[in-house]
Amino acid sequence: MKETERFIEKETIAAVLREKVSPLLRSHGGDLTLTGISRSVVKVSFTGACQYCPSACETLEHVVQKILREALGDETIRVETDYGVSQALLDEAKRILRKTY
């Protein structure tokens, strides 16, 4: 298997995010959620204050990605923001749409 085809374990990524990244983000009123992993691409969504922060892109690259790369010793890891709709928002929309007027 080529190094670029290495698979990253979800539990390992989740632990690094929980122990090293989340405390930093929570100190600024935000956090992140791991939404998926595909080969060496880690997808996260920001929550709280981080969700609307103008520096979110820089935080993603210079904080989240850097910490993951250092913790796992893998410079090929890329972190991307998942802009998908959350399950909570979908559930709320369904609840509203089911109401009859």
ChimeraX commands (.cxc) that place a marker at each C-alpha (Angstrom):
marker #1 position 0.00,0.00,0.00 radius 0.5
marker #1 position 1.31,3.44,-0.90 radius 0.5
marker #1 position 1.74,5.98,1.89 radius 0.5
marker #1 position -0.87,8.25,0.24 radius 0.5
marker #1 position -3.39,5.40,0.38 radius 0.5
marker #1 position -3.06,4.94,4.12 radius 0.5
marker #1 position -6.34,4.88,5.99 radius 0.5
marker #1 position -6.76,6.84,9.18 radius 0.5
marker #1 position -8.71,5.34,12.06 radius 0.5
marker #1 position -11.72,7.36,13.14 radius 0.5
marker #1 position -11.13,6.69,16.84 radius 0.5
marker #1 position -7.59,8.04,16.64 radius 0.5
marker #1 position -8.67,11.22,14.86 radius 0.5
marker #1 position -11.59,11.71,17.26 radius 0.5
marker #1 position -9.27,11.36,20.26 radius 0.5
marker #1 position -6.79,13.94,18.93 radius 0.5
marker #1 position -9.61,16.37,18.13 radius 0.5
marker #1 position -11.21,15.84,21.55 radius 0.5
marker #1 position -8.01,16.09,23.59 radius 0.5
marker #1 position -5.95,18.67,21.70 radius 0.5
marker #1 position -8.18,20.74,19.41 radius 0.5
marker #1 position -11.53,21.06,21.19 radius 0.5
marker #1 position -10.11,22.67,24.35 radius 0.5
marker #1 position -8.54,25.42,22.21 radius 0.5
marker #1 position -11.74,26.06,20.29 radius 0.5
marker #1 position -13.94,25.94,23.41 radius 0.5
marker #1 position -11.78,28.64,24.98 radius 0.5
marker #1 position -13.09,30.89,22.17 radius 0.5
marker #1 position -16.74,29.80,22.51 radius 0.5
marker #1 position -16.75,27.21,19.75 radius 0.5
marker #1 position -15.87,23.63,18.93 radius 0.5
marker #1 position -15.90,21.19,16.04 radius 0.5
marker #1 position -17.44,17.86,15.13 radius 0.5
marker #1 position -15.80,15.11,13.14 radius 0.5
marker #1 position -18.15,14.41,10.21 radius 0.5
marker #1 position -16.14,12.00,8.10 radius 0.5
marker #1 position -12.84,10.56,6.96 radius 0.5
marker #1 position -11.92,9.52,3.45 radius 0.5
marker #1 position -8.37,8.20,3.07 radius 0.5
marker #1 position -6.21,11.10,4.31 radius 0.5
marker #1 position -8.99,13.74,4.23 radius 0.5
marker #1 position -10.64,14.57,7.54 radius 0.5
marker #1 position -13.95,16.46,7.39 radius 0.5
marker #1 position -15.13,18.56,10.31 radius 0.5
marker #1 position -17.87,21.08,10.95 radius 0.5
marker #1 position -17.38,24.01,13.26 radius 0.5
marker #1 position -19.94,24.72,15.98 radius 0.5
marker #1 position -20.66,27.64,18.28 radius 0.5
marker #1 position -18.68,30.83,17.75 radius 0.5
marker #1 position -16.28,29.04,15.38 radius 0.5
marker #1 position -19.12,28.46,12.94 radius 0.5
marker #1 position -19.29,32.14,11.99 radius 0.5
marker #1 position -15.73,33.19,12.77 radius 0.5
marker #1 position -13.98,35.04,9.93 radius 0.5
marker #1 position -10.76,33.22,10.89 radius 0.5
marker #1 position -12.25,29.71,10.60 radius 0.5
marker #1 position -10.28,28.88,7.44 radius 0.5
marker #1 position -7.01,29.87,9.05 radius 0.5
marker #1 position -7.93,27.94,12.20 radius 0.5
marker #1 position -8.67,24.88,10.10 radius 0.5
marker #1 position -5.31,24.92,8.37 radius 0.5
marker #1 position -2.97,26.39,10.99 radius 0.5
marker #1 position -4.47,24.81,14.10 radius 0.5
marker #1 position -6.61,21.75,13.36 radius 0.5
marker #1 position -4.63,20.35,10.43 radius 0.5
marker #1 position -1.27,21.15,12.06 radius 0.5
marker #1 position -2.23,19.40,15.32 radius 0.5
marker #1 position -3.50,16.31,13.49 radius 0.5
marker #1 position -0.40,16.09,11.30 radius 0.5
marker #1 position 1.92,16.42,14.31 radius 0.5
marker #1 position -0.03,13.98,16.50 radius 0.5
marker #1 position -0.19,11.31,13.78 radius 0.5
marker #1 position 3.17,12.00,12.17 radius 0.5
marker #1 position 1.54,12.25,8.74 radius 0.5
marker #1 position 2.04,15.33,6.57 radius 0.5
marker #1 position -0.44,14.05,3.96 radius 0.5
marker #1 position -3.47,14.63,6.21 radius 0.5
marker #1 position -5.81,17.31,4.89 radius 0.5
marker #1 position -8.64,18.80,6.90 radius 0.5
marker #1 position -11.71,20.22,5.18 radius 0.5
marker #1 position -14.81,21.96,6.47 radius 0.5
marker #1 position -18.06,20.09,5.98 radius 0.5
marker #1 position -20.72,22.67,5.17 radius 0.5
marker #1 position -23.52,20.10,5.08 radius 0.5
marker #1 position -26.80,20.50,6.88 radius 0.5
marker #1 position -26.79,19.13,10.42 radius 0.5
marker #1 position -29.19,16.40,11.49 radius 0.5
marker #1 position -30.62,18.75,14.13 radius 0.5
marker #1 position -31.54,21.29,11.45 radius 0.5
marker #1 position -33.10,18.60,9.25 radius 0.5
marker #1 position -35.15,17.33,12.20 radius 0.5
marker #1 position -36.37,20.86,12.97 radius 0.5
marker #1 position -37.33,21.45,9.33 radius 0.5
marker #1 position -39.28,18.16,9.26 radius 0.5
marker #1 position -41.08,19.12,12.47 radius 0.5
marker #1 position -42.10,22.48,11.01 radius 0.5
marker #1 position -43.19,21.00,7.69 radius 0.5
marker #1 position -45.35,18.36,9.37 radius 0.5
marker #1 position -47.47,21.02,11.09 radius 0.5
marker #1 position -50.79,21.58,9.43 radius 0.5
marker #1 position -52.23,25.05,9.41 radius 0.5
marker link #1:1,2 radius 0.2
marker link #1:2,3 radius 0.2
marker link #1:3,4 radius 0.2
marker link #1:4,5 radius 0.2
marker link #1:5,6 radius 0.2
marker link #1:6,7 radius 0.2
marker link #1:7,8 radius 0.2
marker link #1:8,9 radius 0.2
marker link #1:9,10 radius 0.2
marker link #1:10,11 radius 0.2
marker link #1:11,12 radius 0.2
marker link #1:12,13 radius 0.2
marker link #1:13,14 radius 0.2
marker link #1:14,15 radius 0.2
marker link #1:15,16 radius 0.2
marker link #1:16,17 radius 0.2
marker link #1:17,18 radius 0.2
marker link #1:18,19 radius 0.2
marker link #1:19,20 radius 0.2
marker link #1:20,21 radius 0.2
marker link #1:21,22 radius 0.2
marker link #1:22,23 radius 0.2
marker link #1:23,24 radius 0.2
marker link #1:24,25 radius 0.2
marker link #1:25,26 radius 0.2
marker link #1:26,27 radius 0.2
marker link #1:27,28 radius 0.2
marker link #1:28,29 radius 0.2
marker link #1:29,30 radius 0.2
marker link #1:30,31 radius 0.2
marker link #1:31,32 radius 0.2
marker link #1:32,33 radius 0.2
marker link #1:33,34 radius 0.2
marker link #1:34,35 radius 0.2
marker link #1:35,36 radius 0.2
marker link #1:36,37 radius 0.2
marker link #1:37,38 radius 0.2
marker link #1:38,39 radius 0.2
marker link #1:39,40 radius 0.2
marker link #1:40,41 radius 0.2
marker link #1:41,42 radius 0.2
marker link #1:42,43 radius 0.2
marker link #1:43,44 radius 0.2
marker link #1:44,45 radius 0.2
marker link #1:45,46 radius 0.2
marker link #1:46,47 radius 0.2
marker link #1:47,48 radius 0.2
marker link #1:48,49 radius 0.2
marker link #1:49,50 radius 0.2
marker link #1:50,51 radius 0.2
marker link #1:51,52 radius 0.2
marker link #1:52,53 radius 0.2
marker link #1:53,54 radius 0.2
marker link #1:54,55 radius 0.2
marker link #1:55,56 radius 0.2
marker link #1:56,57 radius 0.2
marker link #1:57,58 radius 0.2
marker link #1:58,59 radius 0.2
marker link #1:59,60 radius 0.2
marker link #1:60,61 radius 0.2
marker link #1:61,62 radius 0.2
marker link #1:62,63 radius 0.2
marker link #1:63,64 radius 0.2
marker link #1:64,65 radius 0.2
marker link #1:65,66 radius 0.2
marker link #1:66,67 radius 0.2
marker link #1:67,68 radius 0.2
marker link #1:68,69 radius 0.2
marker link #1:69,70 radius 0.2
marker link #1:70,71 radius 0.2
marker link #1:71,72 radius 0.2
marker link #1:72,73 radius 0.2
marker link #1:73,74 radius 0.2
marker link #1:74,75 radius 0.2
marker link #1:75,76 radius 0.2
marker link #1:76,77 radius 0.2
marker link #1:77,78 radius 0.2
marker link #1:78,79 radius 0.2
marker link #1:79,80 radius 0.2
marker link #1:80,81 radius 0.2
marker link #1:81,82 radius 0.2
marker link #1:82,83 radius 0.2
marker link #1:83,84 radius 0.2
marker link #1:84,85 radius 0.2
marker link #1:85,86 radius 0.2
marker link #1:86,87 radius 0.2
marker link #1:87,88 radius 0.2
marker link #1:88,89 radius 0.2
marker link #1:89,90 radius 0.2
marker link #1:90,91 radius 0.2
marker link #1:91,92 radius 0.2
marker link #1:92,93 radius 0.2
marker link #1:93,94 radius 0.2
marker link #1:94,95 radius 0.2
marker link #1:95,96 radius 0.2
marker link #1:96,97 radius 0.2
marker link #1:97,98 radius 0.2
marker link #1:98,99 radius 0.2
marker link #1:99,100 radius 0.2
marker link #1:100,101 radius 0.2
view
